[in-house]
Amino acid sequence: MNQPLAVGIDIGGTNTVFGIVDRRGNILYQGAIKTKDHPDISVYMDALHKGVSPLIDKATATGDQIKGIGIGAPNGNFYHGTIEFAPNLPWKGVIPLANLIREQFGFPVEVTNDANAAAIGEMTYGAAKGIKDFIMITLGTGLGSGIVINGQLVYGHDGFAGELGHVVVEREGRHCGCGRYGCLETYVSATGIVRTMLELLREKKTDSVMRDMKTEDITSKAICDAALEGDQLAQEAVDYTANILGMALANYIAFSAPEAIVLFGGLARAGDLLIEPTRRYMNDNVLRIWKDKVKLINSELRESDAAILGASALVWEMKE
């Protein structure tokens, strides 16, 4: 067939997922290994090579060619091909990831952080296809973001631009994993909405199905499910989250005037339950010139595939 293929690798704190992807976004082969089971980077690299190599062999058996390898990882630096001081990964300090992968596989390699990879994937395969100015917001355990202006991802001078989850929205607010207080992701994320729910349970006497649940069973999904069933306290938690997110998005619109903001991740699966009030609060707080102009939309990528697709999309951006 002789078509170009990309290898996409997404490194998470628990799992690393990988796959072989064609230009249309079809994942031809895929697999995974446990990141956390390999605290030594050299042992991890051996396990990754053992997992990915058979997929490459299968994909190239008919004459197709691997164009390169794209990697999304926490604290991934696009300019240097490194992972730098990622708190949720087992390897500390600065890891020369691109060089290690290149030595193992012999292909060109690009690295970026996971939210940037998601933005590139959305622009290549998903809801942002054809959109040159947008902001990607990933609502998972934390809040990640990728900013695209005039069709180009914004990296800044050091490769770490776009940390919108760590914009302070509440002075002296909740303690964040980054060490500061009041960051957006402590309020708007899967863990953030749980923190809100637990605070509401302590502060209010309102009846709620959450009161009968163990703390460890109070998840973002459980809260959203309860809100959909009419639970008043759960609805309050969702509304509080949407209010903070909407106000933050109104501020973000002011610096890049995006055509769209794309939401992705576990919390975004709440759909209209979260999106409609967020859109309302966003438009209530945005400058009049942008009122009702910026689209707020859900990702079109399947969550199970998005990490691989986002990472693989880096390859199509490589210069020949």
C-alpha positions in Angstrom: 0.0 0.0 0.0 2.9 2.3 0.7 1.0 4.8 2.8 2.7 6.8 5.6 1.8 5.9 9.2 2.4 7.5 12.5 3.1 6.0 15.9 1.2 7.8 18.7 2.3 7.3 22.3 0.5 8.8 25.3 2.3 8.6 28.6 0.1 8.8 31.7 0.9 8.4 35.4 -0.8 5.0 35.4 -0.8 3.7 31.9 1.1 4.3 28.6 -1.1 3.7 25.5 0.2 3.5 22.0 -0.9 2.8 18.5 -0.3 3.0 14.8 -2.4 5.6 13.0 -3.0 6.4 9.3 -3.6 10.0 8.0 -7.4 9.6 8.2 -7.2 8.9 12.0 -7.8 5.2 11.8 -6.0 3.4 14.6 -4.7 0.2 12.9 -3.0 -1.4 15.9 -2.8 -0.4 19.6 -1.6 -1.6 22.9 -0.6 -0.4 26.4 1.8 -0.9 29.3 1.7 0.1 32.9 3.8 3.3 33.4 3.8 3.1 37.2 5.3 -0.5 37.1 8.5 0.9 35.7 10.1 3.4 38.1 13.5 3.0 36.2 13.4 4.8 32.9 15.7 2.3 31.2 13.4 -0.6 32.2 10.4 1.5 31.0 12.1 2.0 27.6 12.7 -1.7 27.2 9.0 -2.5 28.1 7.8 0.2 25.6 10.0 -1.1 22.9 8.7 -4.6 23.5 5.2 -3.4 23.3 5.4 -1.1 20.3 7.8 -3.0 18.0 5.4 -5.9 17.1 2.8 -3.3 16.1 5.3 -1.6 13.8 6.2 -4.9 12.3 2.6 -5.7 11.6 1.9 -2.3 10.2 4.9 -2.2 7.8 4.6 -5.9 6.6 2.5 -4.7 3.6 4.9 -2.0 2.6 3.6 0.9 4.6 6.2 3.3 6.1 6.4 4.8 9.6 6.9 8.6 9.2 7.7 9.2 12.9 6.6 8.9 16.5 4.6 11.5 18.4 4.4 11.5 22.2 2.1 13.3 24.6 3.3 13.4 28.2 2.8 15.5 31.3 5.3 18.3 31.3 6.5 17.4 27.9 8.6 20.1 26.3 8.2 20.4 22.5 11.4 22.4 22.0 13.7 20.1 23.9 12.0 16.7 23.6 12.1 16.3 27.3 9.8 15.5 30.2 10.6 18.0 32.9 9.8 17.5 36.6 6.4 15.7 36.0 4.9 15.2 39.5 2.7 12.3 38.4 5.3 10.2 36.6 7.8 7.8 38.4 10.9 9.5 36.9 12.2 12.6 38.5 14.0 15.6 37.1 14.6 16.1 33.3 14.2 13.0 31.1 15.6 13.3 27.5 12.6 11.3 26.2 12.9 12.1 22.5 16.5 11.0 22.4 15.8 7.8 24.3 12.9 6.9 21.9 14.9 7.8 18.8 17.7 5.5 20.0 15.2 2.7 20.6 13.3 2.9 17.4 15.3 4.9 14.9 12.4 7.2 13.7 12.0 11.0 14.0 10.3 11.9 17.3 8.3 14.8 18.6 7.2 15.4 22.2 4.7 17.7 23.7 2.5 17.8 26.8 -0.7 15.8 26.8 -3.1 18.7 26.6 -1.2 20.2 23.6 -1.3 16.8 21.9 -5.1 16.7 22.5 -5.4 20.1 20.8 -3.4 19.0 17.8 -5.5 15.8 17.6 -8.7 17.8 17.7 -7.5 20.1 15.0 -6.4 17.1 12.8 -9.2 14.7 13.4 -12.0 16.2 15.5 -14.3 19.1 16.3 -11.6 21.7 15.6 -10.9 20.5 12.1 -10.8 23.6 9.8 -10.7 26.0 12.8 -7.5 28.1 13.0 -8.1 29.8 16.4 -9.4 27.7 19.3 -8.6 26.7 22.9 -8.7 23.1 24.0 -9.6 22.5 27.6 -9.1 19.0 29.0 -11.1 18.2 32.1 -9.6 15.2 33.8 -7.9 14.7 37.1 -6.6 18.2 36.5 -7.2 20.9 33.9 -5.0 21.0 30.9 -5.1 23.3 27.9 -3.7 23.9 24.4 -4.0 27.2 22.7 -4.1 27.4 18.9 -3.7 30.7 17.1 -3.7 31.0 13.3 -3.4 27.2 13.0 -0.3 27.1 15.2 -0.1 25.7 18.7 1.3 28.3 21.1 4.4 27.0 23.0 5.9 30.2 24.3 9.6 30.8 24.5 10.3 27.8 26.7 7.8 25.2 25.5 5.4 25.4 28.4 2.8 28.1 27.3 -0.8 27.4 27.9 -1.0 26.3 31.5 -4.5 27.7 31.9 -5.3 25.2 34.7 -2.8 27.1 36.9 -4.2 30.6 36.5 -5.3 31.6 40.0 -9.1 32.2 40.2 -9.4 32.4 43.9 -6.8 34.3 45.9 -5.7 32.1 48.9 -8.1 29.5 47.7 -7.7 25.7 47.5 -4.2 24.2 47.7 -3.0 22.9 44.3 -0.7 20.1 43.5 1.6 22.6 41.9 2.2 24.1 45.3 0.2 27.3 44.9 -3.3 28.2 46.0 -6.5 28.9 44.1 -5.6 27.5 40.7 -8.5 26.9 38.3 -7.9 23.1 38.2 -8.6 22.9 42.0 -12.2 24.0 41.2 -12.8 22.8 37.6 -11.7 19.2 37.1 -12.8 15.8 38.2 -11.1 16.2 41.5 -12.2 19.9 41.8 -15.9 19.1 41.6 -15.5 16.4 44.2 -13.8 18.9 46.5 -16.8 21.2 45.9 -19.3 18.4 46.7 -17.5 17.5 49.9 -17.5 21.1 51.0 -21.2 21.5 50.3 -21.9 18.3 52.3 -20.0 19.7 55.3 -21.5 23.3 55.1 -25.2 22.6 54.2 -27.9 20.4 55.6 -29.7 19.9 52.2 -30.8 16.3 51.6 -28.6 14.5 49.1 -27.9 10.9 47.9 -24.3 11.8 48.4 -24.7 11.7 52.2 -25.2 8.0 52.1 -22.1 7.4 50.0 -18.6 6.6 51.2 -16.2 9.5 50.5 -14.2 7.3 48.0 -17.4 6.7 46.0 -18.1 10.4 45.5 -16.7 10.8 42.0 -17.3 13.4 39.3 -19.5 10.9 37.4 -21.5 10.1 40.6 -22.1 13.8 41.1 -23.2 14.4 37.5 -25.5 11.4 37.6 -27.1 12.6 40.8 -27.5 16.1 39.3 -29.3 14.6 36.3 -31.6 12.8 38.7 -32.5 16.0 40.4 -30.3 16.0 43.4 -30.3 19.6 44.6 -26.8 19.6 46.2 -25.2 17.8 43.2 -26.8 20.4 40.9 -25.3 23.1 43.1 -21.9 21.5 42.8 -22.2 21.4 39.0 -23.5 25.0 38.8 -20.6 26.2 41.0 -18.1 24.5 38.7 -19.7 25.9 35.6 -19.7 29.4 37.0 -16.0 29.3 37.7 -15.2 27.7 34.4 -17.4 30.2 32.5 -15.8 33.2 34.1 -12.3 31.8 33.4 -13.2 31.1 29.7 -14.5 34.7 29.4 -11.1 35.9 30.5 -9.2 33.5 28.2 -11.3 34.7 25.2 -9.9 38.2 25.8 -6.4 37.3 25.0 -6.8 35.1 21.9 -10.3 35.7 20.5 -10.9 32.1 19.6 -13.5 30.9 17.2 -14.3 28.0 19.5 -13.4 26.5 22.9 -13.4 22.6 22.9 -14.0 20.7 26.1 -12.6 17.2 26.5 -12.1 14.6 29.2 -14.0 12.8 31.9 -15.9 15.8 33.4 -16.8 17.1 29.9 -18.7 13.8 29.4 -21.4 15.4 31.5 -22.4 17.1 28.2 -25.1 19.8 28.3 -25.4 19.4 32.1 -22.0 21.3 32.3 -21.8 23.0 28.9 -25.1 24.9 29.0 -24.5 26.7 32.3 -20.8 27.2 31.4 -21.9 28.9 28.2 -24.3 31.1 30.0 -21.7 32.2 32.6 -19.1 32.7 29.9 -21.4 35.0 27.9 -22.5 36.8 31.0 -18.9 37.7 31.8 -17.2 38.1 28.4 -16.6 41.5 26.8 -19.6 42.6 24.7 -17.7 42.3 21.4 -17.4 38.5 21.9 -20.8 37.9 23.5 -22.5 34.9 21.9 -19.8 34.8 19.3 -17.4 32.1 20.6 -18.6 28.5 20.2 -18.3 26.2 23.2 -18.3 22.6 22.0 -17.5 19.1 23.1 -14.7 17.1 21.6 -15.6 14.7 18.8 -12.8 12.3 19.5 -13.6 9.0 21.3 -11.9 9.2 24.7 -10.5 5.8 24.4 -8.7 6.8 21.1 -8.0 10.5 21.7 -4.7 10.1 23.5 -3.2 8.0 20.7 -4.7 10.2 18.0 -3.5 13.4 19.6 0.1 12.1 20.0 0.1 10.7 16.5 -1.0 14.0 15.0 2.3 15.5 16.0 3.9 13.3 13.3 1.9 15.0 10.5 3.3 18.3 11.7 6.9 17.2 11.2 8.9 18.8 8.4 9.8 16.4 5.6 
